Amino acid sequence: MPHQFALAALTAIDLTPPELVSAAARNGYDAPGLRLNPFRAGELQYPMFGNIPMLR
């Protein structure tokens, strides 16, 4: 099986989750690595739990 590559969330920390998905697709990655919880103090918490539009 060939190796697969994911774009790590912290590589592009300023992107929103949908922007990270688009960036990964645009640049040939197999998948994005999404962060579900804030990394830095004061960082925006994106709605990533439940049946919500951003997750779909």
PDB file of N, CA, C and O in Angstrom, chain B, residues numbered from 101:
ATOM      1  N   MET B 101       0.853  -1.182   0.000  1.00  0.00           N
ATOM      2  CA  MET B 101       0.000   0.000   0.000  1.00  0.00           C
ATOM      3  C   MET B 101       0.902   1.249   0.000  1.00  0.00           C
ATOM      4  O   MET B 101       1.834   1.328   0.800  1.00  0.00           O
ATOM      5  N   PRO B 102       0.642   2.201  -0.867  1.00  0.00           N
ATOM      6  CA  PRO B 102       1.467   3.415  -0.907  1.00  0.00           C
ATOM      7  C   PRO B 102       1.215   4.284   0.326  1.00  0.00           C
ATOM      8  O   PRO B 102       0.152   4.238   0.945  1.00  0.00           O
ATOM      9  N   HIS B 103       2.214   5.058   0.649  1.00  0.00           N
ATOM     10  CA  HIS B 103       2.085   5.985   1.778  1.00  0.00           C
ATOM     11  C   HIS B 103       1.070   7.074   1.456  1.00  0.00           C
ATOM     12  O   HIS B 103       0.940   7.508   0.311  1.00  0.00           O
ATOM     13  N   GLN B 104       0.366   7.499   2.473  1.00  0.00           N
ATOM     14  CA  GLN B 104      -0.560   8.607   2.322  1.00  0.00           C
ATOM     15  C   GLN B 104      -0.060   9.768   3.177  1.00  0.00           C
ATOM     16  O   GLN B 104       0.586   9.560   4.204  1.00  0.00           O
ATOM     17  N   PHE B 105      -0.363  10.991   2.742  1.00  0.00           N
ATOM     18  CA  PHE B 105       0.123  12.171   3.428  1.00  0.00           C
ATOM     19  C   PHE B 105      -1.044  13.070   3.814  1.00  0.00           C
ATOM     20  O   PHE B 105      -1.948  13.321   3.016  1.00  0.00           O
ATOM     21  N   ALA B 106      -1.007  13.548   5.050  1.00  0.00           N
ATOM     22  CA  ALA B 106      -2.037  14.459   5.546  1.00  0.00           C
ATOM     23  C   ALA B 106      -1.398  15.801   5.868  1.00  0.00           C
ATOM     24  O   ALA B 106      -0.261  15.864   6.334  1.00  0.00           O
ATOM     25  N   LEU B 107      -2.128  16.855   5.618  1.00  0.00           N
ATOM     26  CA  LEU B 107      -1.691  18.200   5.970  1.00  0.00           C
ATOM     27  C   LEU B 107      -2.017  18.411   7.450  1.00  0.00           C
ATOM     28  O   LEU B 107      -3.187  18.425   7.832  1.00  0.00           O
ATOM     29  N   ALA B 108      -1.004  18.572   8.270  1.00  0.00           N
ATOM     30  CA  ALA B 108      -1.191  18.729   9.714  1.00  0.00           C
ATOM     31  C   ALA B 108      -1.831  20.077  10.030  1.00  0.00           C
ATOM     32  O   ALA B 108      -1.480  21.097   9.437  1.00  0.00           O
ATOM     33  N   ALA B 109      -2.761  20.070  10.958  1.00  0.00           N
ATOM     34  CA  ALA B 109      -3.499  21.287  11.312  1.00  0.00           C
ATOM     35  C   ALA B 109      -2.576  22.413  11.777  1.00  0.00           C
ATOM     36  O   ALA B 109      -2.805  23.576  11.444  1.00  0.00           O
ATOM     37  N   LEU B 110      -1.554  22.085  12.530  1.00  0.00           N
ATOM     38  CA  LEU B 110      -0.675  23.138  13.053  1.00  0.00           C
ATOM     39  C   LEU B 110       0.255  23.713  11.990  1.00  0.00           C
ATOM     40  O   LEU B 110       0.902  24.733  12.223  1.00  0.00           O
ATOM     41  N   THR B 111       0.328  23.074  10.831  1.00  0.00           N
ATOM     42  CA  THR B 111       1.121  23.600   9.721  1.00  0.00           C
ATOM     43  C   THR B 111       0.501  24.883   9.179  1.00  0.00           C
ATOM     44  O   THR B 111       1.205  25.777   8.710  1.00  0.00           O
ATOM     45  N   ALA B 112      -0.809  24.959   9.249  1.00  0.00           N
ATOM     46  CA  ALA B 112      -1.550  26.124   8.742  1.00  0.00           C
ATOM     47  C   ALA B 112      -2.553  26.553   9.813  1.00  0.00           C
ATOM     48  O   ALA B 112      -3.762  26.556   9.579  1.00  0.00           O
ATOM     49  N   ILE B 113      -2.044  26.908  10.973  1.00  0.00           N
ATOM     50  CA  ILE B 113      -2.880  27.147  12.157  1.00  0.00           C
ATOM     51  C   ILE B 113      -3.888  28.280  11.975  1.00  0.00           C
ATOM     52  O   ILE B 113      -4.911  28.302  12.660  1.00  0.00           O
ATOM     53  N   ASP B 114      -3.626  29.204  11.081  1.00  0.00           N
ATOM     54  CA  ASP B 114      -4.537  30.333  10.896  1.00  0.00           C
ATOM     55  C   ASP B 114      -5.728  30.013   9.992  1.00  0.00           C
ATOM     56  O   ASP B 114      -6.623  30.843   9.838  1.00  0.00           O
ATOM     57  N   LEU B 115      -5.748  28.818   9.391  1.00  0.00           N
ATOM     58  CA  LEU B 115      -6.860  28.450   8.524  1.00  0.00           C
ATOM     59  C   LEU B 115      -8.007  27.864   9.343  1.00  0.00           C
ATOM     60  O   LEU B 115      -7.781  27.177  10.340  1.00  0.00           O
ATOM     61  N   THR B 116      -9.234  28.139   8.917  1.00  0.00           N
ATOM     62  CA  THR B 116     -10.398  27.494   9.524  1.00  0.00           C
ATOM     63  C   THR B 116     -10.419  26.036   9.067  1.00  0.00           C
ATOM     64  O   THR B 116      -9.747  25.704   8.091  1.00  0.00           O
ATOM     65  N   PRO B 117     -11.158  25.163   9.730  1.00  0.00           N
ATOM     66  CA  PRO B 117     -11.217  23.773   9.262  1.00  0.00           C
ATOM     67  C   PRO B 117     -11.631  23.631   7.795  1.00  0.00           C
ATOM     68  O   PRO B 117     -10.993  22.864   7.074  1.00  0.00           O
ATOM     69  N   PRO B 118     -12.672  24.333   7.313  1.00  0.00           N
ATOM     70  CA  PRO B 118     -12.996  24.202   5.879  1.00  0.00           C
ATOM     71  C   PRO B 118     -11.863  24.692   4.969  1.00  0.00           C
ATOM     72  O   PRO B 118     -11.622  24.110   3.912  1.00  0.00           O
ATOM     73  N   GLU B 119     -11.179  25.747   5.371  1.00  0.00           N
ATOM     74  CA  GLU B 119     -10.045  26.241   4.573  1.00  0.00           C
ATOM     75  C   GLU B 119      -8.907  25.222   4.549  1.00  0.00           C
ATOM     76  O   GLU B 119      -8.242  25.064   3.525  1.00  0.00           O
ATOM     77  N   LEU B 120      -8.678  24.532   5.664  1.00  0.00           N
ATOM     78  CA  LEU B 120      -7.626  23.517   5.723  1.00  0.00           C
ATOM     79  C   LEU B 120      -7.964  22.338   4.813  1.00  0.00           C
ATOM     80  O   LEU B 120      -7.082  21.807   4.139  1.00  0.00           O
ATOM     81  N   VAL B 121      -9.227  21.926   4.786  1.00  0.00           N
ATOM     82  CA  VAL B 121      -9.667  20.848   3.893  1.00  0.00           C
ATOM     83  C   VAL B 121      -9.408  21.253   2.441  1.00  0.00           C
ATOM     84  O   VAL B 121      -8.881  20.462   1.659  1.00  0.00           O
ATOM     85  N   SER B 122      -9.772  22.467   2.090  1.00  0.00           N
ATOM     86  CA  SER B 122      -9.556  22.956   0.715  1.00  0.00           C
ATOM     87  C   SER B 122      -8.079  23.039   0.378  1.00  0.00           C
ATOM     88  O   SER B 122      -7.672  22.654  -0.718  1.00  0.00           O
ATOM     89  N   ALA B 123      -7.274  23.534   1.302  1.00  0.00           N
ATOM     90  CA  ALA B 123      -5.830  23.649   1.069  1.00  0.00           C
ATOM     91  C   ALA B 123      -5.200  22.278   0.873  1.00  0.00           C
ATOM     92  O   ALA B 123      -4.345  22.106   0.005  1.00  0.00           O
ATOM     93  N   ALA B 124      -5.617  21.303   1.671  1.00  0.00           N
ATOM     94  CA  ALA B 124      -5.080  19.946   1.525  1.00  0.00           C
ATOM     95  C   ALA B 124      -5.435  19.383   0.150  1.00  0.00           C
ATOM     96  O   ALA B 124      -4.582  18.810  -0.528  1.00  0.00           O
ATOM     97  N   ALA B 125      -6.681  19.544  -0.256  1.00  0.00           N
ATOM     98  CA  ALA B 125      -7.117  19.032  -1.566  1.00  0.00           C
ATOM     99  C   ALA B 125      -6.383  19.726  -2.703  1.00  0.00           C
ATOM    100  O   ALA B 125      -5.943  19.079  -3.654  1.00  0.00           O
ATOM    101  N   ARG B 126      -6.254  21.038  -2.603  1.00  0.00           N
ATOM    102  CA  ARG B 126      -5.604  21.830  -3.650  1.00  0.00           C
ATOM    103  C   ARG B 126      -4.134  21.463  -3.828  1.00  0.00           C
ATOM    104  O   ARG B 126      -3.591  21.561  -4.928  1.00  0.00           O
ATOM    105  N   ASN B 127      -3.498  21.041  -2.742  1.00  0.00           N
ATOM    106  CA  ASN B 127      -2.060  20.797  -2.776  1.00  0.00           C
ATOM    107  C   ASN B 127      -1.685  19.328  -2.822  1.00  0.00           C
ATOM    108  O   ASN B 127      -0.530  18.976  -2.587  1.00  0.00           O
ATOM    109  N   GLY B 128      -2.650  18.466  -3.123  1.00  0.00           N
ATOM    110  CA  GLY B 128      -2.344  17.066  -3.372  1.00  0.00           C
ATOM    111  C   GLY B 128      -2.226  16.177  -2.148  1.00  0.00           C
ATOM    112  O   GLY B 128      -1.758  15.044  -2.265  1.00  0.00           O
ATOM    113  N   TYR B 129      -2.631  16.646  -0.984  1.00  0.00           N
ATOM    114  CA  TYR B 129      -2.605  15.791   0.206  1.00  0.00           C
ATOM    115  C   TYR B 129      -3.756  14.790   0.135  1.00  0.00           C
ATOM    116  O   TYR B 129      -4.770  15.031  -0.520  1.00  0.00           O
ATOM    117  N   ASP B 130      -3.580  13.673   0.817  1.00  0.00           N
ATOM    118  CA  ASP B 130      -4.627  12.653   0.863  1.00  0.00           C
ATOM    119  C   ASP B 130      -5.705  12.996   1.876  1.00  0.00           C
ATOM    120  O   ASP B 130      -6.840  12.535   1.757  1.00  0.00           O
ATOM    121  N   ALA B 131      -5.358  13.802   2.872  1.00  0.00           N
ATOM    122  CA  ALA B 131      -6.308  14.138   3.935  1.00  0.00           C
ATOM    123  C   ALA B 131      -5.823  15.366   4.697  1.00  0.00           C
ATOM    124  O   ALA B 131      -4.639  15.700   4.661  1.00  0.00           O
ATOM    125  N   PRO B 132      -6.743  16.035   5.387  1.00  0.00           N
ATOM    126  CA  PRO B 132      -6.344  17.093   6.309  1.00  0.00           C
ATOM    127  C   PRO B 132      -6.338  16.522   7.729  1.00  0.00           C
ATOM    128  O   PRO B 132      -7.094  15.601   8.038  1.00  0.00           O
ATOM    129  N   GLY B 133      -5.498  17.064   8.571  1.00  0.00           N
ATOM    130  CA  GLY B 133      -5.528  16.736   9.990  1.00  0.00           C
ATOM    131  C   GLY B 133      -6.252  17.867  10.694  1.00  0.00           C
ATOM    132  O   GLY B 133      -5.720  18.974  10.784  1.00  0.00           O
ATOM    133  N   LEU B 134      -7.445  17.617  11.192  1.00  0.00           N
ATOM    134  CA  LEU B 134      -8.240  18.680  11.815  1.00  0.00           C
ATOM    135  C   LEU B 134      -8.031  18.697  13.321  1.00  0.00           C
ATOM    136  O   LEU B 134      -8.004  17.645  13.960  1.00  0.00           O
ATOM    137  N   ARG B 135      -7.885  19.877  13.883  1.00  0.00           N
ATOM    138  CA  ARG B 135      -7.802  19.986  15.344  1.00  0.00           C
ATOM    139  C   ARG B 135      -9.212  20.260  15.858  1.00  0.00           C
ATOM    140  O   ARG B 135      -9.905  21.148  15.361  1.00  0.00           O
ATOM    141  N   LEU B 136      -9.618  19.502  16.839  1.00  0.00           N
ATOM    142  CA  LEU B 136     -10.967  19.624  17.365  1.00  0.00           C
ATOM    143  C   LEU B 136     -11.049  20.579  18.547  1.00  0.00           C
ATOM    144  O   LEU B 136     -12.127  21.071  18.881  1.00  0.00           O
ATOM    145  N   ASN B 137      -9.933  20.836  19.166  1.00  0.00           N
ATOM    146  CA  ASN B 137      -9.879  21.745  20.315  1.00  0.00           C
ATOM    147  C   ASN B 137      -8.852  22.833  20.037  1.00  0.00           C
ATOM    148  O   ASN B 137      -7.914  22.614  19.271  1.00  0.00           O
ATOM    149  N   PRO B 138      -9.017  24.010  20.653  1.00  0.00           N
ATOM    150  CA  PRO B 138      -8.052  25.086  20.452  1.00  0.00           C
ATOM    151  C   PRO B 138      -6.640  24.653  20.839  1.00  0.00           C
ATOM    152  O   PRO B 138      -6.455  23.890  21.787  1.00  0.00           O
ATOM    153  N   PHE B 139      -5.660  25.140  20.110  1.00  0.00           N
ATOM    154  CA  PHE B 139      -4.252  24.852  20.388  1.00  0.00           C
ATOM    155  C   PHE B 139      -3.653  25.923  21.286  1.00  0.00           C
ATOM    156  O   PHE B 139      -2.866  25.623  22.184  1.00  0.00           O
ATOM    157  N   ARG B 140      -4.030  27.178  21.040  1.00  0.00           N
ATOM    158  CA  ARG B 140      -3.470  28.309  21.784  1.00  0.00           C
ATOM    159  C   ARG B 140      -4.539  28.928  22.664  1.00  0.00           C
ATOM    160  O   ARG B 140      -5.729  28.872  22.353  1.00  0.00           O
ATOM    161  N   ALA B 141      -4.105  29.515  23.760  1.00  0.00           N
ATOM    162  CA  ALA B 141      -5.026  30.237  24.639  1.00  0.00           C
ATOM    163  C   ALA B 141      -5.687  31.364  23.846  1.00  0.00           C
ATOM    164  O   ALA B 141      -5.010  32.108  23.137  1.00  0.00           O
ATOM    165  N   GLY B 142      -6.993  31.485  23.966  1.00  0.00           N
ATOM    166  CA  GLY B 142      -7.719  32.544  23.279  1.00  0.00           C
ATOM    167  C   GLY B 142      -8.078  32.236  21.844  1.00  0.00           C
ATOM    168  O   GLY B 142      -8.746  33.040  21.194  1.00  0.00           O
ATOM    169  N   GLU B 143      -7.650  31.088  21.327  1.00  0.00           N
ATOM    170  CA  GLU B 143      -7.966  30.722  19.947  1.00  0.00           C
ATOM    171  C   GLU B 143      -9.453  30.391  19.823  1.00  0.00           C
ATOM    172  O   GLU B 143     -10.055  29.841  20.745  1.00  0.00           O
ATOM    173  N   LEU B 144     -10.019  30.721  18.710  1.00  0.00           N
ATOM    174  CA  LEU B 144     -11.425  30.447  18.443  1.00  0.00           C
ATOM    175  C   LEU B 144     -11.701  28.952  18.481  1.00  0.00           C
ATOM    176  O   LEU B 144     -10.954  28.162  17.905  1.00  0.00           O
ATOM    177  N   GLN B 145     -12.774  28.566  19.160  1.00  0.00           N
ATOM    178  CA  GLN B 145     -13.217  27.167  19.182  1.00  0.00           C
ATOM    179  C   GLN B 145     -14.190  26.975  18.030  1.00  0.00           C
ATOM    180  O   GLN B 145     -15.289  27.529  18.047  1.00  0.00           O
ATOM    181  N   TYR B 146     -13.798  26.201  17.037  1.00  0.00           N
ATOM    182  CA  TYR B 146     -14.672  25.937  15.901  1.00  0.00           C
ATOM    183  C   TYR B 146     -15.692  24.874  16.286  1.00  0.00           C
ATOM    184  O   TYR B 146     -15.362  23.946  17.025  1.00  0.00           O
ATOM    185  N   PRO B 147     -16.925  24.991  15.799  1.00  0.00           N
ATOM    186  CA  PRO B 147     -17.947  23.991  16.109  1.00  0.00           C
ATOM    187  C   PRO B 147     -17.673  22.697  15.333  1.00  0.00           C
ATOM    188  O   PRO B 147     -18.024  22.587  14.159  1.00  0.00           O
ATOM    189  N   MET B 148     -17.054  21.736  15.985  1.00  0.00           N
ATOM    190  CA  MET B 148     -16.622  20.512  15.311  1.00  0.00           C
ATOM    191  C   MET B 148     -17.239  19.246  15.912  1.00  0.00           C
ATOM    192  O   MET B 148     -16.784  18.140  15.622  1.00  0.00           O
ATOM    193  N   PHE B 149     -18.264  19.400  16.741  1.00  0.00           N
ATOM    194  CA  PHE B 149     -18.883  18.226  17.363  1.00  0.00           C
ATOM    195  C   PHE B 149     -20.360  18.190  17.029  1.00  0.00           C
ATOM    196  O   PHE B 149     -21.010  19.233  16.965  1.00  0.00           O
ATOM    197  N   GLY B 150     -20.892  17.006  16.817  1.00  0.00           N
ATOM    198  CA  GLY B 150     -22.313  16.855  16.520  1.00  0.00           C
ATOM    199  C   GLY B 150     -22.594  16.957  15.037  1.00  0.00           C
ATOM    200  O   GLY B 150     -21.674  16.974  14.219  1.00  0.00           O
ATOM    201  N   ASN B 151     -23.854  17.024  14.698  1.00  0.00           N
ATOM    202  CA  ASN B 151     -24.286  17.093  13.309  1.00  0.00           C
ATOM    203  C   ASN B 151     -24.439  18.574  12.925  1.00  0.00           C
ATOM    204  O   ASN B 151     -25.547  19.107  12.875  1.00  0.00           O
ATOM    205  N   ILE B 152     -23.315  19.210  12.662  1.00  0.00           N
ATOM    206  CA  ILE B 152     -23.297  20.651  12.386  1.00  0.00           C
ATOM    207  C   ILE B 152     -22.773  20.893  10.970  1.00  0.00           C
ATOM    208  O   ILE B 152     -22.046  20.059  10.430  1.00  0.00           O
ATOM    209  N   PRO B 153     -23.135  22.022  10.366  1.00  0.00           N
ATOM    210  CA  PRO B 153     -22.726  22.293   8.978  1.00  0.00           C
ATOM    211  C   PRO B 153     -21.217  22.260   8.750  1.00  0.00           C
ATOM    212  O   PRO B 153     -20.775  21.726   7.732  1.00  0.00           O
ATOM    213  N   MET B 154     -20.409  22.813   9.663  1.00  0.00           N
ATOM    214  CA  MET B 154     -18.968  22.859   9.418  1.00  0.00           C
ATOM    215  C   MET B 154     -18.384  21.451   9.324  1.00  0.00           C
ATOM    216  O   MET B 154     -17.492  21.204   8.512  1.00  0.00           O
ATOM    217  N   LEU B 155     -18.866  20.553  10.128  1.00  0.00           N
ATOM    218  CA  LEU B 155     -18.323  19.192  10.110  1.00  0.00           C
ATOM    219  C   LEU B 155     -18.733  18.432   8.858  1.00  0.00           C
ATOM    220  O   LEU B 155     -17.966  17.620   8.340  1.00  0.00           O
ATOM    221  N   ARG B 156     -19.940  18.694   8.371  1.00  0.00           N
ATOM    222  CA  ARG B 156     -20.382  18.033   7.140  1.00  0.00           C
ATOM    223  C   ARG B 156     -19.587  18.540   5.981  1.00  0.00           C
ATOM    224  O   ARG B 156     -19.803  18.109   4.848  1.00  0.00           O
TER     225      ARG B 156
END
